[in-house]
Amino acid sequence: FDQLQPPAPSSLTPECVMASADGVFVDGRNGSGGMDIKIGRVTCASLQEAPKEKPPKTQTGPIAEAATPKESDPALAKRQEELSELKESREKREYNAASDLVTRGLKEVAPDRDKKPMYRPSSETSSYVATARHGTEKFGQMLWLAAQQLGVENALLVLFFADGGKWCWNVCKSQFPKAVQILDIFHLAGHLIKAGRALWEASSSEAQDWPFLVLTRILQG
């Protein structure tokens, strides 16, 4: 992090800059503990009509502080095996349930939303940051440096998406004070499903219907 230099003032004036932050805990195996990784992405977006031909998607400008296993590293093969097992795990089922709830809720509230969606002009305007060795303060600074390269200081609109964790909103307040704070709808959906199962029997119709009713009310404002 100390070797990263602030970029020169950007002359870009993007219509919208979007930043997101989340925390992922990588669980260790065989009593090896785990590691908390902070991840984030910054990208430009537009509400204007997308061009007819969009460049291929590629990721550029990564700022990575977390160790990445090499292709020949046995740890990579082990991790791939763990990911395969994860597909049948409880976490995967919860992921699918939340995704399904969000999909149904959006179709109910905004059936025409895909006719003219917000689009992200090619990937030169997207940066990803990850850190496992530094605290949230430096992570926020890294996220801001990535946003500066996209002209966030000149942006007409800045959006900050987070999972609801206090540290995420603290990063937003300290680094993106003018941003519109938006709770990630996926995490919201997952909590609604858990709340429904806590209020009623998991297999009951109430536990199945209540999260959908609440999510659609939220989406309607």
JOQUIRA-V584358 format. One record per residue. N is the residue number from 1. RES is the residue in three letters. SS is DSSP state (hx for helix, st for strand, lp for the rest). PSI is psi in whole degrees, -180 to 180 (999 if undefined). OMEGA is omega in radians with two decimals (none if undefined). Layout:
# JOQUIRA-V584358
n=N res=RES ss=SS psi=PSI omega=OMEGA
n=N res=RES ss=SS psi=PSI omega=OMEGA
This chain:
# JOQUIRA-V584358
n=1 res=PHE ss=lp psi=-40 omega=-3.07
n=2 res=ASP ss=lp psi=-19 omega=-3.12
n=3 res=GLN ss=lp psi=-6 omega=3.11
n=4 res=LEU ss=lp psi=132 omega=-3.13
n=5 res=GLN ss=lp psi=139 omega=3.07
n=6 res=PRO ss=lp psi=136 omega=-3.14
n=7 res=PRO ss=lp psi=160 omega=3.06
n=8 res=ALA ss=lp psi=151 omega=3.13
n=9 res=PRO ss=lp psi=130 omega=-3.08
n=10 res=SER ss=lp psi=142 omega=3.07
n=11 res=SER ss=lp psi=0 omega=-3.12
n=12 res=LEU ss=lp psi=145 omega=3.04
n=13 res=THR ss=lp psi=78 omega=-3.08
n=14 res=PRO ss=lp psi=151 omega=3.10
n=15 res=GLU ss=lp psi=-39 omega=-3.12
n=16 res=CYS ss=st psi=137 omega=3.00
n=17 res=VAL ss=st psi=129 omega=-3.11
n=18 res=MET ss=st psi=132 omega=3.07
n=19 res=ALA ss=st psi=146 omega=3.11
n=20 res=SER ss=st psi=150 omega=-3.14
n=21 res=ALA ss=st psi=143 omega=-3.13
n=22 res=ASP ss=st psi=161 omega=3.09
n=23 res=GLY ss=st psi=135 omega=-3.14
n=24 res=VAL ss=st psi=127 omega=3.08
n=25 res=PHE ss=st psi=117 omega=3.11
n=26 res=VAL ss=st psi=111 omega=-3.06
n=27 res=ASP ss=st psi=134 omega=3.10
n=28 res=GLY ss=lp psi=164 omega=-3.14
n=29 res=ARG ss=lp psi=154 omega=3.08
n=30 res=ASN ss=lp psi=41 omega=3.08
n=31 res=GLY ss=lp psi=18 omega=-3.11
n=32 res=SER ss=lp psi=4 omega=3.14
n=33 res=GLY ss=lp psi=-151 omega=-3.12
n=34 res=GLY ss=st psi=-176 omega=-3.10
n=35 res=MET ss=st psi=131 omega=3.12
n=36 res=ASP ss=st psi=120 omega=-3.10
n=37 res=ILE ss=st psi=130 omega=3.05
n=38 res=LYS ss=st psi=130 omega=-3.12
n=39 res=ILE ss=st psi=153 omega=3.13
n=40 res=GLY ss=st psi=161 omega=3.11
n=41 res=ARG ss=st psi=143 omega=3.06
n=42 res=VAL ss=st psi=133 omega=-3.12
n=43 res=THR ss=st psi=157 omega=3.03
n=44 res=CYS ss=st psi=154 omega=3.11
n=45 res=ALA ss=st psi=166 omega=-3.13
n=46 res=SER ss=st psi=146 omega=3.04
n=47 res=LEU ss=lp psi=-4 omega=3.12
n=48 res=GLN ss=lp psi=168 omega=-3.13
n=49 res=GLU ss=lp psi=135 omega=-3.12
n=50 res=ALA ss=lp psi=147 omega=3.07
n=51 res=PRO ss=lp psi=155 omega=-3.10
n=52 res=LYS ss=lp psi=-38 omega=3.13
n=53 res=GLU ss=lp psi=116 omega=3.13
n=54 res=LYS ss=lp psi=141 omega=3.11
n=55 res=PRO ss=lp psi=155 omega=3.10
n=56 res=PRO ss=lp psi=148 omega=-3.10
n=57 res=LYS ss=lp psi=125 omega=3.02
n=58 res=THR ss=lp psi=154 omega=-3.13
n=59 res=GLN ss=lp psi=130 omega=-3.14
n=60 res=THR ss=lp psi=163 omega=3.05
n=61 res=GLY ss=lp psi=43 omega=3.12
n=62 res=PRO ss=lp psi=143 omega=3.02
n=63 res=ILE ss=st psi=99 omega=-3.01
n=64 res=ALA ss=st psi=127 omega=3.08
n=65 res=GLU ss=lp psi=-19 omega=3.13
n=66 res=ALA ss=lp psi=144 omega=-3.13
n=67 res=ALA ss=lp psi=138 omega=3.13
n=68 res=THR ss=lp psi=123 omega=-3.12
n=69 res=PRO ss=lp psi=144 omega=3.09
n=70 res=LYS ss=lp psi=162 omega=-3.07
n=71 res=GLU ss=lp psi=-34 omega=-3.10
n=72 res=SER ss=lp psi=-3 omega=-3.09
n=73 res=ASP ss=lp psi=127 omega=3.10
n=74 res=PRO ss=hx psi=-28 omega=3.14
n=75 res=ALA ss=hx psi=-31 omega=3.13
n=76 res=LEU ss=hx psi=-43 omega=3.12
n=77 res=ALA ss=hx psi=-39 omega=3.12
n=78 res=LYS ss=hx psi=-41 omega=-3.14
n=79 res=ARG ss=hx psi=-40 omega=3.11
n=80 res=GLN ss=hx psi=-37 omega=3.09
n=81 res=GLU ss=hx psi=-40 omega=3.12
n=82 res=GLU ss=hx psi=-38 omega=3.12
n=83 res=LEU ss=hx psi=-35 omega=3.10
n=84 res=SER ss=hx psi=-41 omega=3.11
n=85 res=GLU ss=hx psi=-32 omega=-3.10
n=86 res=LEU ss=hx psi=-26 omega=-3.09
n=87 res=LYS ss=lp psi=-30 omega=-3.12
n=88 res=GLU ss=lp psi=8 omega=-3.05
n=89 res=SER ss=lp psi=175 omega=3.12
n=90 res=ARG ss=hx psi=-40 omega=-3.13
n=91 res=GLU ss=hx psi=-40 omega=-3.14
n=92 res=LYS ss=hx psi=-40 omega=3.12
n=93 res=ARG ss=hx psi=-40 omega=3.11
n=94 res=GLU ss=hx psi=-38 omega=3.10
n=95 res=TYR ss=hx psi=-47 omega=-3.13
n=96 res=ASN ss=hx psi=-38 omega=-3.14
n=97 res=ALA ss=hx psi=-43 omega=3.13
n=98 res=ALA ss=hx psi=-42 omega=3.13
n=99 res=SER ss=hx psi=-42 omega=3.14
n=100 res=ASP ss=hx psi=-41 omega=3.14
n=101 res=LEU ss=hx psi=-44 omega=3.13
n=102 res=VAL ss=hx psi=-44 omega=-3.14
n=103 res=THR ss=hx psi=-46 omega=-3.14
n=104 res=ARG ss=hx psi=-39 omega=-3.13
n=105 res=GLY ss=hx psi=-42 omega=3.14
n=106 res=LEU ss=hx psi=-39 omega=3.11
n=107 res=LYS ss=hx psi=-34 omega=-3.13
n=108 res=GLU ss=hx psi=-44 omega=-3.02
n=109 res=VAL ss=hx psi=-38 omega=-3.06
n=110 res=ALA ss=lp psi=72 omega=-3.09
n=111 res=PRO ss=lp psi=-22 omega=-3.10
n=112 res=ASP ss=lp psi=14 omega=-3.02
n=113 res=ARG ss=hx psi=-26 omega=-3.09
n=114 res=ASP ss=hx psi=-4 omega=-3.12
n=115 res=LYS ss=hx psi=-34 omega=3.10
n=116 res=LYS ss=hx psi=74 omega=-3.07
n=117 res=PRO ss=lp psi=165 omega=2.96
n=118 res=MET ss=lp psi=133 omega=3.12
n=119 res=TYR ss=st psi=157 omega=-3.14
n=120 res=ARG ss=lp psi=112 omega=3.12
n=121 res=PRO ss=lp psi=149 omega=-2.89
n=122 res=SER ss=lp psi=172 omega=-2.94
n=123 res=SER ss=hx psi=-3 omega=3.03
n=124 res=GLU ss=hx psi=-17 omega=-3.11
n=125 res=THR ss=hx psi=24 omega=-3.12
n=126 res=SER ss=st psi=130 omega=3.10
n=127 res=SER ss=st psi=144 omega=-3.11
n=128 res=TYR ss=st psi=137 omega=3.11
n=129 res=VAL ss=st psi=146 omega=3.09
n=130 res=ALA ss=st psi=141 omega=3.10
n=131 res=THR ss=st psi=139 omega=3.06
n=132 res=ALA ss=lp psi=-9 omega=-3.03
n=133 res=ARG ss=lp psi=-13 omega=-3.10
n=134 res=HIS ss=lp psi=161 omega=3.13
n=135 res=GLY ss=lp psi=-180 omega=-3.08
n=136 res=THR ss=hx psi=-29 omega=-3.13
n=137 res=GLU ss=hx psi=-47 omega=3.13
n=138 res=LYS ss=hx psi=-32 omega=3.05
n=139 res=PHE ss=hx psi=-44 omega=3.10
n=140 res=GLY ss=hx psi=-38 omega=3.11
n=141 res=GLN ss=hx psi=-39 omega=3.10
n=142 res=MET ss=hx psi=-41 omega=3.14
n=143 res=LEU ss=hx psi=-39 omega=3.13
n=144 res=TRP ss=hx psi=-40 omega=3.10
n=145 res=LEU ss=hx psi=-41 omega=3.10
n=146 res=ALA ss=hx psi=-39 omega=-3.13
n=147 res=ALA ss=hx psi=-35 omega=3.11
n=148 res=GLN ss=hx psi=-37 omega=3.14
n=149 res=GLN ss=lp psi=-20 omega=3.13
n=150 res=LEU ss=lp psi=2 omega=3.12
n=151 res=GLY ss=lp psi=35 omega=-3.08
n=152 res=VAL ss=hx psi=-31 omega=-3.11
n=153 res=GLU ss=hx psi=-19 omega=3.11
n=154 res=ASN ss=hx psi=1 omega=-3.04
n=155 res=ALA ss=lp psi=143 omega=3.10
n=156 res=LEU ss=lp psi=-29 omega=-3.12
n=157 res=LEU ss=lp psi=136 omega=3.09
n=158 res=VAL ss=st psi=127 omega=3.12
n=159 res=LEU ss=st psi=141 omega=3.12
n=160 res=PHE ss=st psi=115 omega=-3.13
n=161 res=PHE ss=st psi=137 omega=3.13
n=162 res=ALA ss=st psi=166 omega=-3.08
n=163 res=ASP ss=lp psi=2 omega=3.12
n=164 res=GLY ss=lp psi=-9 omega=3.12
n=165 res=GLY ss=lp psi=144 omega=-3.10
n=166 res=LYS ss=hx psi=-37 omega=-3.10
n=167 res=TRP ss=hx psi=-33 omega=3.12
n=168 res=CYS ss=hx psi=-46 omega=-3.13
n=169 res=TRP ss=hx psi=-31 omega=3.07
n=170 res=ASN ss=hx psi=-40 omega=3.07
n=171 res=VAL ss=hx psi=-41 omega=3.14
n=172 res=CYS ss=hx psi=-46 omega=-3.09
n=173 res=LYS ss=hx psi=-36 omega=-3.08
n=174 res=SER ss=hx psi=-34 omega=-3.04
n=175 res=GLN ss=hx psi=-28 omega=-3.11
n=176 res=PHE ss=lp psi=60 omega=-3.00
n=177 res=PRO ss=lp psi=-23 omega=-3.11
n=178 res=LYS ss=lp psi=3 omega=-3.07
n=179 res=ALA ss=lp psi=152 omega=2.99
n=180 res=VAL ss=st psi=122 omega=-3.10
n=181 res=GLN ss=st psi=128 omega=-3.09
n=182 res=ILE ss=st psi=126 omega=3.07
n=183 res=LEU ss=st psi=131 omega=3.13
n=184 res=ASP ss=lp psi=120 omega=-3.05
n=185 res=ILE ss=hx psi=-28 omega=-3.13
n=186 res=PHE ss=hx psi=-47 omega=3.12
n=187 res=HIS ss=hx psi=-39 omega=3.08
n=188 res=LEU ss=hx psi=-46 omega=-3.12
n=189 res=ALA ss=hx psi=-42 omega=3.12
n=190 res=GLY ss=hx psi=-40 omega=3.12
n=191 res=HIS ss=hx psi=-35 omega=3.11
n=192 res=LEU ss=hx psi=-40 omega=3.11
n=193 res=ILE ss=hx psi=-44 omega=3.13
n=194 res=LYS ss=hx psi=-38 omega=3.12
n=195 res=ALA ss=hx psi=-41 omega=3.12
n=196 res=GLY ss=hx psi=-39 omega=3.13
n=197 res=ARG ss=hx psi=-25 omega=3.10
n=198 res=ALA ss=hx psi=-30 omega=-3.11
n=199 res=LEU ss=hx psi=-33 omega=-3.13
n=200 res=TRP ss=lp psi=171 omega=3.04
n=201 res=GLU ss=lp psi=138 omega=-3.04
n=202 res=ALA ss=lp psi=-32 omega=-3.09
n=203 res=SER ss=lp psi=-1 omega=-3.08
n=204 res=SER ss=lp psi=160 omega=3.11
n=205 res=SER ss=hx psi=-32 omega=3.12
n=206 res=GLU ss=hx psi=-44 omega=-3.14
n=207 res=ALA ss=hx psi=-27 omega=3.13
n=208 res=GLN ss=hx psi=-37 omega=-3.02
n=209 res=ASP ss=hx psi=-35 omega=-3.04
n=210 res=TRP ss=hx psi=-47 omega=3.14
n=211 res=PRO ss=hx psi=-38 omega=3.14
n=212 res=PHE ss=hx psi=-43 omega=-3.14
n=213 res=LEU ss=hx psi=-43 omega=-3.12
n=214 res=VAL ss=hx psi=-42 omega=-3.13
n=215 res=LEU ss=hx psi=-42 omega=-3.14
n=216 res=THR ss=hx psi=-36 omega=3.08
n=217 res=ARG ss=hx psi=-42 omega=3.13
n=218 res=ILE ss=hx psi=-44 omega=-3.14
n=219 res=LEU ss=hx psi=-27 omega=3.11
n=220 res=GLN ss=lp psi=-3 omega=3.08
n=221 res=GLY ss=lp psi=999 omega=none
